[in-house]
Amino acid sequence: MLVIGLVGGVASGKSFVAECFASLGAEIIDADKIGHAVLKLPAVVEKIQSLWPEVVVDQKVDRKLLAGIVFQSETQAAQLAILEQITHPYINQRIEERLNELQTHESIAVVLDAPVLLKAGWQKRCDKIVFVETSPDIRAERAESRGWPPDELEKRERSQTSLSQKRQLATDIVDNSRSKHETLQQVRTLWIGWGLPCFENPLVT
């Protein structure tokens, strides 16, 4: 089973690139979705409430309020590091469990879509690392379409490995600045070049 890690800037379109791989037969492990699920675990809620009681409402973590704290520029590194110390062990465990499950089921490939792939050290589980290249203007437009404040993209970018380092550590690059069709064709070229069998399905976009 080939494990493909995705890296790139915030709002670069990594999820779409993951969908492209899925249309060819890959499974997807979405670390963001796993992280959201982990924030619902009672043990995690309890730890977060002890540190930031204002973000827990009716025994549920308000992710927007939490992001407002951990991405504050003045204390970002320290606050985010604390949150990651709480959540990453649970996220890592679930990623490992899913990888083992897919290996047992003899999946041909799996895409690990994780914003902090390199920072968390998950690249060690990857056979390929694909950097999703997207122009700053397009990323800014996507961030704005999500309703983010003007400086939100920059704040979140600071919490991750630098773009230059991500690009340097990548084994392959996909340019996601053009049409979706062109992105899909680039992904298909990589897939075939890696010698993977192609069970191509129509991509729902």
N, CA and C atoms as a LAMMPS dump frame, in Angstrom:
ITEM: TIMESTEP
0
ITEM: NUMBER OF ATOMS
615
ITEM: BOX BOUNDS ff ff ff
-5.0000000000000000e+02 5.0000000000000000e+02
-5.0000000000000000e+02 5.0000000000000000e+02
-5.0000000000000000e+02 5.0000000000000000e+02
ITEM: ATOMS id mol type element x y z
1 1 1 N 0.844 -1.197 0
2 1 2 C 0 0 0
3 1 3 C 0.879 1.247 0
4 2 1 N 0.637 2.112 -0.966
5 2 2 C 1.397 3.355 -1.071
6 2 3 C 0.734 4.427 -0.207
7 3 1 N 1.507 5.04 0.667
8 3 2 C 0.98 6.116 1.522
9 3 3 C 1.454 7.453 0.961
10 4 1 N 0.487 8.303 0.601
11 4 2 C 0.778 9.584 -0.064
12 4 3 C 0.435 10.719 0.902
13 5 1 N 1.408 11.486 1.297
14 5 2 C 1.161 12.639 2.157
15 5 3 C 0.973 13.893 1.321
16 6 1 N 0.007 14.718 1.698
17 6 2 C -0.226 15.984 1.005
18 6 3 C 0.248 17.143 1.861
19 7 1 N 1.005 18.055 1.249
20 7 2 C 1.437 19.274 1.939
21 7 3 C 1.195 20.456 1.006
22 8 1 N 1.178 21.641 1.584
23 8 2 C 0.958 22.85 0.793
24 8 3 C 0.546 23.979 1.711
25 9 1 N 0.354 25.148 1.131
26 9 2 C -0.053 26.296 1.927
27 9 3 C -1.499 26.18 2.388
28 10 1 N -1.852 26.995 3.359
29 10 2 C -3.238 27.068 3.81
30 10 3 C -4.108 27.516 2.635
31 11 1 N -5.245 26.842 2.439
32 11 2 C -6.192 27.156 1.359
33 11 3 C -5.604 26.911 -0.027
34 12 1 N -4.692 25.943 -0.127
35 12 2 C -4.08 25.628 -1.423
36 12 3 C -4.909 24.638 -2.231
37 13 1 N -5.92 24.036 -1.604
38 13 2 C -6.757 23.067 -2.308
39 13 3 C -6.314 21.631 -2.137
40 14 1 N -5.716 21.32 -0.995
41 14 2 C -5.249 19.949 -0.754
42 14 3 C -6.41 18.95 -0.742
43 15 1 N -7.548 19.382 -0.23
44 15 2 C -8.7 18.467 -0.173
45 15 3 C -9.155 18.073 -1.571
46 16 1 N -9.114 19.02 -2.505
47 16 2 C -9.49 18.68 -3.876
48 16 3 C -8.486 17.713 -4.493
49 17 1 N -7.209 17.945 -4.241
50 17 2 C -6.184 17.031 -4.763
51 17 3 C -6.391 15.637 -4.171
52 18 1 N -6.766 15.575 -2.89
53 18 2 C -7.072 14.283 -2.269
54 18 3 C -8.238 13.612 -2.985
55 19 1 N -9.252 14.383 -3.356
56 19 2 C -10.396 13.847 -4.105
57 19 3 C -9.95 13.294 -5.457
58 20 1 N -9.002 13.979 -6.082
59 20 2 C -8.471 13.496 -7.361
60 20 3 C -7.839 12.118 -7.191
61 21 1 N -7.05 11.955 -6.144
62 21 2 C -6.443 10.649 -5.882
63 21 3 C -7.519 9.613 -5.571
64 22 1 N -8.535 10.013 -4.818
65 22 2 C -9.612 9.088 -4.476
66 22 3 C -10.354 8.608 -5.72
67 23 1 N -10.496 9.494 -6.717
68 23 2 C -11.197 9.119 -7.943
69 23 3 C -10.442 8.051 -8.727
70 24 1 N -9.156 7.893 -8.412
71 24 2 C -8.33 6.89 -9.086
72 24 3 C -8.206 5.599 -8.281
73 25 1 N -8.741 5.611 -7.065
74 25 2 C -8.728 4.39 -6.265
75 25 3 C -8.105 4.5 -4.891
76 26 1 N -7.663 5.69 -4.502
77 26 2 C -7.028 5.856 -3.187
78 26 3 C -8.073 6.051 -2.095
79 27 1 N -7.727 5.637 -0.91
80 27 2 C -8.513 5.962 0.288
81 27 3 C -7.978 7.295 0.832
82 28 1 N -8.787 7.993 1.62
83 28 2 C -8.357 9.273 2.198
84 28 3 C -8.434 9.202 3.718
85 29 1 N -7.366 9.651 4.348
86 29 2 C -7.383 9.887 5.794
87 29 3 C -7.31 11.392 5.984
88 30 1 N -8.389 11.977 6.456
89 30 2 C -8.49 13.426 6.642
90 30 3 C -8.19 13.752 8.104
91 31 1 N -6.985 14.256 8.357
92 31 2 C -6.568 14.531 9.733
93 31 3 C -7.407 15.633 10.383
94 32 1 N -7.905 16.566 9.569
95 32 2 C -8.767 17.617 10.115
96 32 3 C -10.045 17.017 10.695
97 33 1 N -10.664 16.103 9.947
98 33 2 C -11.889 15.464 10.427
99 33 3 C -11.617 14.647 11.686
100 34 1 N -10.474 13.976 11.698
101 34 2 C -10.092 13.213 12.896
102 34 3 C -9.909 14.167 14.075
103 35 1 N -9.269 15.317 13.798
104 35 2 C -9.059 16.31 14.854
105 35 3 C -10.366 16.832 15.412
106 36 1 N -11.357 17.05 14.545
107 36 2 C -12.67 17.516 15.006
108 36 3 C -13.322 16.467 15.904
109 37 1 N -13.178 15.188 15.523
110 37 2 C -13.745 14.112 16.331
111 37 3 C -13.05 14.015 17.689
112 38 1 N -11.736 14.2 17.679
113 38 2 C -10.955 14.135 18.92
114 38 3 C -11.388 15.228 19.902
115 39 1 N -11.764 16.396 19.373
116 39 2 C -12.206 17.492 20.239
117 39 3 C -13.513 17.185 20.955
118 40 1 N -14.17 16.088 20.577
119 40 2 C -15.413 15.693 21.236
120 40 3 C -15.183 14.649 22.319
121 41 1 N -13.961 14.128 22.407
122 41 2 C -13.668 13.123 23.433
123 41 3 C -13.747 13.756 24.817
124 42 1 N -14.432 13.117 25.764
125 42 2 C -14.578 13.694 27.112
126 42 3 C -13.257 14.075 27.767
127 43 1 N -12.242 13.232 27.597
128 43 2 C -10.941 13.523 28.22
129 43 3 C -10.317 14.781 27.624
130 44 1 N -10.5 14.965 26.313
131 44 2 C -9.951 16.147 25.64
132 44 3 C -10.738 17.394 26.036
133 45 1 N -12.054 17.273 26.065
134 45 2 C -12.898 18.408 26.467
135 45 3 C -12.53 18.863 27.878
136 46 1 N -12.31 17.905 28.752
137 46 2 C -11.972 18.225 30.145
138 46 3 C -10.648 18.982 30.236
139 47 1 N -9.652 18.533 29.482
140 47 2 C -8.345 19.201 29.508
141 47 3 C -8.435 20.605 28.928
142 48 1 N -9.174 20.742 27.838
143 48 2 C -9.313 22.057 27.215
144 48 3 C -10.076 23.006 28.128
145 49 1 N -11.098 22.488 28.784
146 49 2 C -11.893 23.323 29.696
147 49 3 C -11.06 23.811 30.872
148 50 1 N -10.116 22.987 31.319
149 50 2 C -9.27 23.396 32.438
150 50 3 C -8.314 24.518 32.053
151 51 1 N -8.002 24.616 30.76
152 51 2 C -7.073 25.638 30.277
153 51 3 C -7.783 26.863 29.717
154 52 1 N -8.835 26.618 28.951
155 52 2 C -9.58 27.713 28.302
156 52 3 C -11.077 27.491 28.531
157 53 1 N -11.556 27.717 29.729
158 53 2 C -12.97 27.426 30.051
159 53 3 C -13.963 28.161 29.159
160 54 1 N -13.563 29.302 28.631
161 54 2 C -14.486 30.101 27.819
162 54 3 C -14.818 29.467 26.473
163 55 1 N -14.032 28.46 26.038
164 55 2 C -14.302 27.861 24.722
165 55 3 C -15.176 26.616 24.821
166 56 1 N -15.506 26.202 26.025
167 56 2 C -16.364 25.026 26.207
168 56 3 C -17.762 25.496 26.589
169 57 1 N -18.716 25.183 25.72
170 57 2 C -20.104 25.585 25.92
171 57 3 C -20.977 24.336 25.905
172 58 1 N -21.723 24.104 26.985
173 58 2 C -22.571 22.907 27.1
174 58 3 C -21.762 21.634 26.883
175 59 1 N -20.579 21.606 27.469
176 59 2 C -19.68 20.453 27.41
177 59 3 C -19.199 20.132 25.99
178 60 1 N -19.235 21.143 25.127
179 60 2 C -18.717 20.983 23.772
180 60 3 C -17.704 22.084 23.486
181 61 1 N -16.625 21.724 22.783
182 61 2 C -15.6 22.704 22.426
183 61 3 C -16.091 23.515 21.222
184 62 1 N -16.138 24.821 21.403
185 62 2 C -16.464 25.712 20.289
186 62 3 C -15.177 25.942 19.504
187 63 1 N -15.065 25.312 18.328
188 63 2 C -13.81 25.35 17.564
189 63 3 C -13.454 26.764 17.108
190 64 1 N -14.459 27.57 16.838
191 64 2 C -14.191 28.94 16.398
192 64 3 C -13.586 29.755 17.534
193 65 1 N -14.131 29.603 18.736
194 65 2 C -13.576 30.312 19.894
195 65 3 C -12.168 29.808 20.2
196 66 1 N -11.97 28.499 20.081
197 66 2 C -10.656 27.915 20.35
198 66 3 C -9.623 28.43 19.353
199 67 1 N -10.011 28.484 18.067
200 67 2 C -9.096 28.999 17.037
201 67 3 C -8.737 30.451 17.31
202 68 1 N -9.701 31.211 17.819
203 68 2 C -9.441 32.615 18.133
204 68 3 C -8.37 32.79 19.195
205 69 1 N -8.225 31.774 20.047
206 69 2 C -7.205 31.827 21.098
207 69 3 C -5.863 31.321 20.582
208 70 1 N -5.856 30.132 19.97
209 70 2 C -4.576 29.511 19.608
210 70 3 C -3.916 30.167 18.409
211 71 1 N -4.686 30.958 17.647
212 71 2 C -4.078 31.659 16.512
213 71 3 C -3.886 33.141 16.775
214 72 1 N -3.969 33.544 18.042
215 72 2 C -3.649 34.926 18.4
216 72 3 C -2.159 35.14 18.198
217 73 1 N -1.792 36.164 17.455
218 73 2 C -0.398 36.358 17.071
219 73 3 C 0.546 36.498 18.26
220 74 1 N 0.066 37.128 19.348
221 74 2 C 0.959 37.395 20.482
222 74 3 C 1.368 36.113 21.215
223 75 1 N 0.462 35.154 21.304
224 75 2 C 0.735 33.949 22.093
225 75 3 C 0.557 32.675 21.281
226 76 1 N 0.541 32.802 19.968
227 76 2 C 0.164 31.68 19.11
228 76 3 C 1.008 30.439 19.343
229 77 1 N 2.318 30.571 19.28
230 77 2 C 3.191 29.396 19.367
231 77 3 C 2.969 28.62 20.656
232 78 1 N 2.905 29.336 21.774
233 78 2 C 2.757 28.672 23.063
234 78 3 C 1.386 28.016 23.208
235 79 1 N 0.33 28.758 22.844
236 79 2 C -1.025 28.234 22.998
237 79 3 C -1.269 27.047 22.07
238 80 1 N -0.8 27.163 20.838
239 80 2 C -0.998 26.085 19.881
240 80 3 C -0.225 24.836 20.289
241 81 1 N 0.968 25.035 20.82
242 81 2 C 1.773 23.897 21.264
243 81 3 C 1.063 23.131 22.374
244 82 1 N 0.422 23.858 23.277
245 82 2 C -0.32 23.21 24.366
246 82 3 C -1.476 22.398 23.811
247 83 1 N -2.229 22.992 22.869
248 83 2 C -3.361 22.282 22.275
249 83 3 C -2.893 21.021 21.547
250 84 1 N -1.789 21.146 20.819
251 84 2 C -1.286 19.993 20.074
252 84 3 C -0.801 18.885 21.01
253 85 1 N -0.249 19.259 22.155
254 85 2 C 0.158 18.252 23.142
255 85 3 C -1.039 17.451 23.647
256 86 1 N -2.199 18.105 23.685
257 86 2 C -3.417 17.443 24.137
258 86 3 C -3.999 16.554 23.041
259 87 1 N -4.083 17.087 21.83
260 87 2 C -4.822 16.397 20.774
261 87 3 C -3.998 15.445 19.907
262 88 1 N -2.741 15.765 19.657
263 88 2 C -1.972 14.975 18.694
264 88 3 C -1.817 13.503 19.064
265 89 1 N -1.634 13.148 20.332
266 89 2 C -1.548 11.705 20.634
267 89 3 C -2.805 10.944 20.214
268 90 1 N -3.967 11.548 20.418
269 90 2 C -5.224 10.896 20.018
270 90 3 C -5.346 10.835 18.495
271 91 1 N -4.975 11.939 17.828
272 91 2 C -5.044 11.977 16.37
273 91 3 C -4.077 10.957 15.775
274 92 1 N -2.87 10.912 16.312
275 92 2 C -1.859 9.972 15.823
276 92 3 C -2.331 8.531 15.975
277 93 1 N -2.946 8.233 17.109
278 93 2 C -3.442 6.882 17.348
279 93 3 C -4.494 6.491 16.312
280 94 1 N -5.402 7.415 16.011
281 94 2 C -6.471 7.118 15.052
282 94 3 C -5.93 6.996 13.631
283 95 1 N -4.931 7.804 13.298
284 95 2 C -4.308 7.688 11.978
285 95 3 C -3.631 6.326 11.835
286 96 1 N -2.893 5.919 12.86
287 96 2 C -2.207 4.626 12.822
288 96 3 C -3.208 3.486 12.714
289 97 1 N -4.3 3.572 13.464
290 97 2 C -5.32 2.526 13.42
291 97 3 C -5.927 2.421 12.018
292 98 1 N -6.185 3.576 11.4
293 98 2 C -6.779 3.572 10.069
294 98 3 C -5.786 3.053 9.029
295 99 1 N -4.527 3.443 9.136
296 99 2 C -3.509 2.936 8.216
297 99 3 C -3.391 1.417 8.317
298 100 1 N -3.389 0.912 9.53
299 100 2 C -3.291 -0.537 9.732
300 100 3 C -4.517 -1.249 9.174
301 101 1 N -5.686 -0.626 9.359
302 101 2 C -6.918 -1.206 8.832
303 101 3 C -6.887 -1.287 7.309
304 102 1 N -6.444 -0.209 6.666
305 102 2 C -6.38 -0.185 5.211
306 102 3 C -5.329 -1.16 4.685
307 103 1 N -4.232 -1.294 5.428
308 103 2 C -3.191 -2.255 5.044
309 103 3 C -3.748 -3.667 5.095
310 104 1 N -4.516 -3.959 6.121
311 104 2 C -5.121 -5.285 6.27
312 104 3 C -6.09 -5.577 5.134
313 105 1 N -6.803 -4.533 4.696
314 105 2 C -7.775 -4.705 3.61
315 105 3 C -7.12 -4.639 2.228
316 106 1 N -5.787 -4.536 2.22
317 106 2 C -5.006 -4.534 0.986
318 106 3 C -5.402 -3.401 0.042
319 107 1 N -5.601 -2.224 0.604
320 107 2 C -5.845 -1.043 -0.225
321 107 3 C -4.588 -0.747 -1.04
322 108 1 N -4.778 -0.198 -2.252
323 108 2 C -3.608 0.043 -3.092
324 108 3 C -2.885 1.332 -2.716
325 109 1 N -3.633 2.305 -2.197
326 109 2 C -3.014 3.584 -1.845
327 109 3 C -3.91 4.326 -0.86
328 110 1 N -3.289 5.155 -0.053
329 110 2 C -4.024 5.993 0.88
330 110 3 C -3.398 7.38 0.892
331 111 1 N -4.241 8.395 0.902
332 111 2 C -3.782 9.78 0.964
333 111 3 C -3.942 10.283 2.387
334 112 1 N -2.859 10.779 2.96
335 112 2 C -2.904 11.381 4.281
336 112 3 C -2.945 12.89 4.113
337 113 1 N -4.13 13.454 4.311
338 113 2 C -4.349 14.893 4.163
339 113 3 C -4.316 15.515 5.555
340 114 1 N -3.172 16.1 5.904
341 114 2 C -2.971 16.628 7.254
342 114 3 C -2.233 17.958 7.176
343 115 1 N -2.86 19.057 7.588
344 115 2 C -2.217 20.369 7.521
345 115 3 C -0.868 20.434 8.227
346 116 1 N -0.731 19.652 9.309
347 116 2 C 0.538 19.687 10.069
348 116 3 C 1.322 18.393 9.868
349 117 1 N 1.253 17.836 8.672
350 117 2 C 1.905 16.557 8.374
351 117 3 C 3.368 16.547 8.796
352 118 1 N 4.121 17.57 8.375
353 118 2 C 5.553 17.618 8.665
354 118 3 C 5.806 17.989 10.118
355 119 1 N 5.047 18.94 10.612
356 119 2 C 5.228 19.404 11.982
357 119 3 C 4.986 18.277 12.982
358 120 1 N 4.011 17.416 12.675
359 120 2 C 3.676 16.317 13.581
360 120 3 C 4.54 15.084 13.35
361 121 1 N 5.35 15.113 12.3
362 121 2 C 6.225 13.985 12.016
363 121 3 C 5.561 12.844 11.281
364 122 1 N 4.357 13.058 10.755
365 122 2 C 3.63 11.985 10.075
366 122 3 C 4.2 11.662 8.711
367 123 1 N 5.104 12.492 8.197
368 123 2 C 5.719 12.199 6.892
369 123 3 C 6.526 10.901 6.951
370 124 1 N 6.896 10.473 8.156
371 124 2 C 7.66 9.235 8.308
372 124 3 C 6.842 8.021 7.876
373 125 1 N 5.519 8.179 7.852
374 125 2 C 4.647 7.074 7.436
375 125 3 C 4.331 7.126 5.942
376 126 1 N 4.887 8.118 5.251
377 126 2 C 4.545 8.332 3.839
378 126 3 C 5.633 7.818 2.9
379 127 1 N 5.199 7.244 1.791
380 127 2 C 6.109 6.82 0.733
381 127 3 C 6.344 7.945 -0.267
382 128 1 N 5.322 8.783 -0.451
383 128 2 C 5.401 9.935 -1.337
384 128 3 C 4.852 11.149 -0.602
385 129 1 N 5.444 12.316 -0.874
386 129 2 C 4.925 13.567 -0.328
387 129 3 C 4.68 14.507 -1.496
388 130 1 N 3.419 14.88 -1.684
389 130 2 C 3.022 15.728 -2.805
390 130 3 C 2.771 17.144 -2.312
391 131 1 N 3.501 18.094 -2.882
392 131 2 C 3.308 19.502 -2.54
393 131 3 C 2.279 20.091 -3.495
394 132 1 N 1.222 20.685 -2.935
395 132 2 C 0.177 21.314 -3.734
396 132 3 C 0.534 22.787 -3.911
397 133 1 N 0.931 23.131 -5.105
398 133 2 C 1.376 24.497 -5.432
399 133 3 C 0.16 25.324 -5.855
400 134 1 N -0.046 26.448 -5.191
401 134 2 C -1.16 27.343 -5.523
402 134 3 C -0.707 28.775 -5.302
403 135 1 N -1.075 29.664 -6.203
404 135 2 C -0.622 31.052 -6.109
405 135 3 C -1.187 31.737 -4.871
406 136 1 N -0.452 32.689 -4.296
407 136 2 C -0.927 33.414 -3.108
408 136 3 C -2.271 34.105 -3.33
409 137 1 N -2.487 34.634 -4.531
410 137 2 C -3.746 35.331 -4.808
411 137 3 C -4.932 34.382 -4.727
412 138 1 N -4.777 33.197 -5.285
413 138 2 C -5.864 32.216 -5.26
414 138 3 C -6.121 31.749 -3.827
415 139 1 N -5.056 31.536 -3.083
416 139 2 C -5.232 31.105 -1.688
417 139 3 C -5.942 32.186 -0.874
418 140 1 N -5.601 33.445 -1.13
419 140 2 C -6.253 34.552 -0.429
420 140 3 C -7.743 34.614 -0.775
421 141 1 N -8.068 34.373 -2.051
422 141 2 C -9.473 34.366 -2.472
423 141 3 C -10.24 33.246 -1.781
424 142 1 N -9.618 32.072 -1.687
425 142 2 C -10.282 30.946 -1.04
426 142 3 C -10.484 31.207 0.445
427 143 1 N -9.489 31.803 1.078
428 143 2 C -9.615 32.137 2.501
429 143 3 C -10.758 33.123 2.716
430 144 1 N -10.858 34.095 1.83
431 144 2 C -11.93 35.093 1.93
432 144 3 C -13.296 34.444 1.739
433 145 1 N -13.372 33.471 0.816
434 145 2 C -14.641 32.79 0.563
435 145 3 C -15.088 31.957 1.761
436 146 1 N -14.14 31.603 2.624
437 146 2 C -14.466 30.865 3.846
438 146 3 C -14.945 31.788 4.961
439 147 1 N -14.913 33.083 4.685
440 147 2 C -15.348 34.044 5.683
441 147 3 C -14.274 34.394 6.695
442 148 1 N -13.014 34.103 6.367
443 148 2 C -11.923 34.403 7.282
444 148 3 C -11.606 35.891 7.265
445 149 1 N -11.2 36.457 8.391
446 149 2 C -10.707 37.842 8.403
447 149 3 C -9.457 37.953 7.532
448 150 1 N -9.098 39.161 7.089
449 150 2 C -7.961 39.337 6.165
450 150 3 C -6.647 38.747 6.653
451 151 1 N -6.427 38.745 7.96
452 151 2 C -5.13 38.267 8.47
453 151 3 C -5.16 36.81 8.926
454 152 1 N -6.303 36.135 8.76
455 152 2 C -6.436 34.772 9.277
456 152 3 C -5.518 33.792 8.562
457 153 1 N -5.401 33.911 7.244
458 153 2 C -4.55 33.002 6.489
459 153 3 C -3.109 33.103 6.974
460 154 1 N -2.649 34.327 7.16
461 154 2 C -1.265 34.528 7.616
462 154 3 C -1.053 33.929 9.006
463 155 1 N -2.043 34.101 9.891
464 155 2 C -1.929 33.554 11.242
465 155 3 C -1.786 32.039 11.194
466 156 1 N -2.625 31.408 10.38
467 156 2 C -2.604 29.947 10.304
468 156 3 C -1.345 29.441 9.617
469 157 1 N -0.862 30.207 8.658
470 157 2 C 0.364 29.834 7.957
471 157 3 C 1.544 29.813 8.93
472 158 1 N 1.542 30.743 9.871
473 158 2 C 2.641 30.817 10.84
474 158 3 C 2.708 29.578 11.722
475 159 1 N 1.576 28.888 11.867
476 159 2 C 1.539 27.723 12.759
477 159 3 C 2.063 26.461 12.084
478 160 1 N 2.366 26.545 10.799
479 160 2 C 2.789 25.372 10.046
480 160 3 C 4.242 25.494 9.58
481 161 1 N 4.76 24.389 9.066
482 161 2 C 6.081 24.382 8.45
483 161 3 C 6.074 25.349 7.262
484 162 1 N 7.188 26.041 7.029
485 162 2 C 7.244 27.032 5.952
486 162 3 C 6.999 26.379 4.588
487 163 1 N 6.461 27.185 3.675
488 163 2 C 6.197 26.681 2.325
489 163 3 C 7.47 26.198 1.638
490 164 1 N 8.566 26.928 1.835
491 164 2 C 9.826 26.535 1.186
492 164 3 C 10.296 25.172 1.688
493 165 1 N 10.115 24.918 2.971
494 165 2 C 10.535 23.63 3.518
495 165 3 C 9.614 22.509 3.044
496 166 1 N 8.322 22.797 2.972
497 166 2 C 7.383 21.796 2.461
498 166 3 C 7.732 21.415 1.031
499 167 1 N 8.001 22.426 0.22
500 167 2 C 8.34 22.18 -1.184
501 167 3 C 9.641 21.39 -1.302
502 168 1 N 10.588 21.719 -0.45
503 168 2 C 11.894 21.063 -0.498
504 168 3 C 11.791 19.581 -0.118
505 169 1 N 10.909 19.267 0.822
506 169 2 C 10.788 17.895 1.299
507 169 3 C 9.869 17.044 0.427
508 170 1 N 9.149 17.679 -0.492
509 170 2 C 8.209 16.947 -1.338
510 170 3 C 8.926 16.091 -2.374
511 171 1 N 8.318 14.963 -2.687
512 171 2 C 8.833 14.107 -3.763
513 171 3 C 8.212 14.489 -5.103
514 172 1 N 7.042 15.135 -5.048
515 172 2 C 6.326 15.491 -6.272
516 172 3 C 5.553 16.794 -6.043
517 173 1 N 5.199 17.475 -7.139
518 173 2 C 4.471 18.751 -7.055
519 173 3 C 3.26 18.701 -7.988
520 174 1 N 2.126 19.186 -7.491
521 174 2 C 0.926 19.349 -8.31
522 174 3 C 0.563 20.827 -8.295
523 175 1 N 0.447 21.413 -9.48
524 175 2 C 0.07 22.823 -9.598
525 175 3 C -1.449 22.917 -9.607
526 176 1 N -2.01 23.471 -8.537
527 176 2 C -3.462 23.582 -8.39
528 176 3 C -3.937 25.013 -8.628
529 177 1 N -3.17 25.783 -9.411
530 177 2 C -3.532 27.173 -9.692
531 177 3 C -4.376 27.312 -10.953
532 178 1 N -4.51 26.2 -11.679
533 178 2 C -5.23 26.276 -12.949
534 178 3 C -6.581 25.57 -12.821
535 179 1 N -7.069 24.952 -13.888
536 179 2 C -8.405 24.343 -13.845
537 179 3 C -8.388 23.035 -13.063
538 180 1 N -9.577 22.617 -12.62
539 180 2 C -9.693 21.349 -11.907
540 180 3 C -9.311 20.18 -12.808
541 181 1 N -9.661 20.284 -14.07
542 181 2 C -9.305 19.231 -15.021
543 181 3 C -7.792 19.076 -15.125
544 182 1 N -7.077 20.188 -15.179
545 182 2 C -5.616 20.134 -15.271
546 182 3 C -5.006 19.541 -14.004
547 183 1 N -5.595 19.876 -12.858
548 183 2 C -5.113 19.286 -11.604
549 183 3 C -5.306 17.781 -11.622
550 184 1 N -6.481 17.342 -12.047
551 184 2 C -6.767 15.909 -12.106
552 184 3 C -5.8 15.186 -13.043
553 185 1 N -5.478 15.801 -14.164
554 185 2 C -4.558 15.179 -15.112
555 185 3 C -3.154 15.041 -14.516
556 186 1 N -2.734 16.039 -13.754
557 186 2 C -1.421 15.955 -13.093
558 186 3 C -1.395 14.814 -12.08
559 187 1 N -2.477 14.699 -11.313
560 187 2 C -2.573 13.624 -10.321
561 187 3 C -2.581 12.266 -11.013
562 188 1 N -3.303 12.168 -12.106
563 188 2 C -3.372 10.907 -12.854
564 188 3 C -1.987 10.529 -13.396
565 189 1 N -1.235 11.519 -13.864
566 189 2 C 0.115 11.252 -14.368
567 189 3 C 1.014 10.708 -13.259
568 190 1 N 0.923 11.308 -12.061
569 190 2 C 1.7 10.809 -10.925
570 190 3 C 1.303 9.372 -10.597
571 191 1 N 0.013 9.147 -10.533
572 191 2 C -0.535 7.831 -10.164
573 191 3 C -0.008 6.738 -11.101
574 192 1 N -0.106 6.998 -12.391
575 192 2 C 0.36 6.016 -13.377
576 192 3 C 1.878 5.869 -13.3
577 193 1 N 2.568 6.995 -13.077
578 193 2 C 4.022 6.952 -12.962
579 193 3 C 4.502 6.152 -11.773
580 194 1 N 3.678 6.083 -10.734
581 194 2 C 4.025 5.286 -9.55
582 194 3 C 3.699 3.806 -9.745
583 195 1 N 3.136 3.482 -10.902
584 195 2 C 2.834 2.087 -11.201
585 195 3 C 1.589 1.557 -10.529
586 196 1 N 0.66 2.449 -10.163
587 196 2 C -0.562 2.023 -9.492
588 196 3 C -1.646 1.692 -10.505
589 197 1 N -2.425 0.647 -10.224
590 197 2 C -3.542 0.311 -11.125
591 197 3 C -4.596 1.409 -11.084
592 198 1 N -5.145 1.715 -12.209
593 198 2 C -6.051 2.87 -12.32
594 198 3 C -7.499 2.416 -12.425
595 199 1 N -8.275 2.641 -11.351
596 199 2 C -9.705 2.343 -11.351
597 199 3 C -10.442 3.671 -11.371
598 200 1 N -10.342 4.351 -12.501
599 200 2 C -10.792 5.727 -12.557
600 200 3 C -12.313 5.833 -12.519
601 201 1 N -12.823 6.696 -11.648
602 201 2 C -14.235 6.99 -11.529
603 201 3 C -14.46 8.462 -11.809
604 202 1 N -15.645 8.831 -12.286
605 202 2 C -15.928 10.26 -12.494
606 202 3 C -15.719 11.031 -11.206
607 203 1 N -15.013 12.151 -11.292
608 203 2 C -14.735 12.967 -10.112
609 203 3 C -15.893 13.908 -9.867
610 204 1 N -16.462 13.818 -8.681
611 204 2 C -17.544 14.731 -8.296
612 204 3 C -16.924 15.993 -7.738
613 205 1 N -17.173 17.155 -8.344
614 205 2 C -16.585 18.407 -7.88
615 205 3 C -17.657 19.411 -7.549
